[in-house]
Amino acid sequence: MISLAPLKEKDKINLFFSKANLDANENSGCVAATQNGEVLGFCLYDLTKDKMIIRYIEPLNDLALADGILRSTLHVAAEKSIMNAFYADTANEEFFAKLGFIKDMSEKSLKIEKLFESCCSCKN
């Protein structure tokens, strides 16, 4: 069974940021997908009191898994009543477009309300 959960320990979060060649800050977080102790994928983000910025997600070659990781990450924001989500230049824009999550490409905003719709519009 695959488990998806935000990491609590800052040192573990920092390791994932390091793996992605990114710098973490005081607002940084990570949602990891694991199975039997093995990390299958993860999403790195920054979360402030009014917005979430997705900075990196992998794997991109398994769209169903990546869709679940993204939804789990956006859920972290929604649980805090934060409904503004964006993606950074370090995230793969094509991935968000393929899954139908882009609200406005010029603003790099994401449709967090898509959480409440059926998942995986990721037809190959």
C-alpha positions in Angstrom: 0.0 0.0 0.0 1.3 3.4 -0.9 1.3 6.1 1.8 1.3 9.8 1.1 2.2 12.2 3.9 3.8 15.5 4.6 7.2 15.1 6.3 7.5 16.7 9.8 11.3 16.6 10.4 13.2 19.6 8.9 16.3 17.6 8.3 14.4 15.1 6.1 12.7 17.9 4.3 16.2 19.5 3.7 17.5 16.2 2.3 14.8 16.1 -0.4 15.4 19.7 -1.3 19.1 18.9 -1.6 18.3 15.9 -3.8 16.5 18.3 -6.1 19.3 20.8 -6.0 17.0 23.4 -4.4 17.4 25.5 -1.2 14.8 25.1 1.5 13.6 27.9 3.7 11.5 28.3 6.8 8.3 27.8 4.7 9.5 24.7 2.9 7.8 21.4 3.1 7.7 18.0 1.4 5.0 15.4 0.8 6.5 11.9 0.2 5.0 8.8 -1.3 6.3 5.6 0.3 5.7 1.9 0.1 7.3 -0.5 2.5 9.9 2.2 3.5 10.9 2.9 -0.1 10.3 6.5 -1.4 8.4 6.3 -4.7 8.2 10.1 -5.2 7.9 13.4 -3.6 6.7 17.0 -4.0 8.6 20.1 -2.6 6.7 23.2 -1.8 6.7 26.5 0.1 3.6 27.3 2.2 2.8 30.7 3.7 -0.4 31.9 5.4 -1.9 32.8 2.0 -0.4 30.6 -0.7 1.4 27.4 -1.7 4.1 27.3 -4.3 4.9 23.9 -5.8 8.7 23.9 -6.4 9.4 20.4 -7.6 7.7 17.0 -8.1 8.8 13.6 -9.1 8.4 11.1 -10.7 7.0 12.7 -13.8 7.1 9.4 -15.8 4.3 7.9 -13.7 1.4 10.3 -14.1 -1.0 8.5 -11.8 1.5 8.5 -8.9 2.5 12.1 -9.6 -1.2 13.1 -9.7 -1.7 11.5 -6.3 1.4 13.2 -4.9 0.3 16.6 -6.3 -3.2 16.2 -4.9 -1.9 15.2 -1.5 0.4 18.3 -1.5 -2.4 20.7 -2.5 -4.5 19.1 0.3 -1.9 20.3 2.8 -2.8 23.8 1.8 -6.6 23.2 1.6 -6.6 21.8 5.1 -5.3 25.2 6.3 -8.0 27.0 4.1 -5.3 28.2 1.7 -6.8 28.1 -1.8 -4.1 29.9 -3.7 -1.6 27.6 -5.3 1.2 28.4 -7.8 4.1 26.6 -9.4 7.7 27.8 -9.5 10.1 27.9 -12.5 11.7 24.8 -11.0 8.5 22.7 -11.5 7.6 21.1 -14.8 4.8 23.3 -16.3 4.0 20.6 -18.9 3.1 18.2 -16.1 0.6 20.5 -14.6 -0.9 21.2 -18.0 -1.2 17.5 -18.9 -3.1 16.9 -15.7 -5.4 19.9 -16.2 -4.2 21.8 -13.1 -3.2 25.1 -14.6 -5.6 27.9 -13.9 -3.5 30.7 -15.5 -0.2 30.0 -17.2 1.0 33.7 -17.1 0.4 33.8 -13.3 1.6 30.2 -12.9 -1.5 29.5 -10.8 -3.0 26.1 -10.2 -6.6 25.0 -9.8 -6.6 23.9 -6.2 -10.3 23.3 -6.5 -9.5 20.4 -8.8 -8.9 18.5 -5.6 -12.6 18.1 -5.3 -13.0 16.6 -8.8 -12.2 13.1 -9.9 -8.5 12.3 -10.3 -6.2 11.5 -13.1 -7.1 13.1 -16.3 -3.7 11.8 -17.3 -4.4 9.8 -20.4 -1.2 8.9 -22.2 
